[in-house]
Amino acid sequence: MSPDLSDRITFDPNQCGGRPCIRHYRLRVSDVLDMLAGGVEADGILAEYDFLELVDIEACLRYASQQIDHPVLIATA
């Protein structure tokens, strides 16, 4: 994980089942991504969660991008 992401995306086995959260708050990265996918704009998320900063939302997107950036091997017959 890049240094800027490690400041924003945190892991704690005793919080949210060890899932990635934002700065040790009980707001998971997947929660933010679900809101964005559901059409909630960043301003709406920031208004709902006053502890969030825009860079937190950007970190969620970068984290998700890094998680899916791997080759997929498909076996052929």
N, C-alpha and C positions, 0 to 999 in steps of 0.2 A: 504494500500500500504506500502511496506517495506520502511525503511528509505533511503536506497540507491536508490530505484526507485523514491522516491519523489524528489530527487535532479535532476533526469534526465527526468522524465515524468511530464509535467506540464499541467495545465488546466486553460484556461482563456475564459470566456464566450464571450469576445470581439475579440477573435482570433480563426480563423478556426472553427467557429460555436461551440466553447466549446469542440471540440474534443481534445483528448490527443496529445500533441506536445512534441518535444524534447527541453528541456531547454529554453522555451519561444520563440524559433524560429518558423517560420511559416512552419515547416516541421512536418507533422503529423506522429504519430506512424504507421498508416496504410500505409503511403507512403513508409516507410522503409520496412515494411512487404511485400508490393506488389513488391518492387524491389527484395527482397530476393526470393519471390515465383516465380518471373519471371526469376530467374537464375543469377541475378547480385550478384557477390560475395562481401563480406564486403569491400575488398580493393577497388573495383570499386565504391562503395557507398562513401567511405571515400575520394576518389579522386575527386568525383563530388561535394561533400559538404565539403569544407575545414574546417568548424566550427565543424564538427562531430568528435567524438572520438569513438574508438571501444567499449568502455563501454556504449555509447549511443545505439549502435546497440544491444548489449547484453541486455540492459534494455528494449528495445522494445520487444525482444523475451520473457523475463521474464514477462513483463506486459501482453502480449498476452496469455501466459500460465496460468497466474493467472485468467484472465478473462473467460477462458473456463473451469476452474477447479471447476465445480459445478455439482451436480447430476441432471440428467434429468429424470423426472417422466413421465411414460407412462401409461395412463389409459388403463385397459384391460376390455373387455366386460364380 
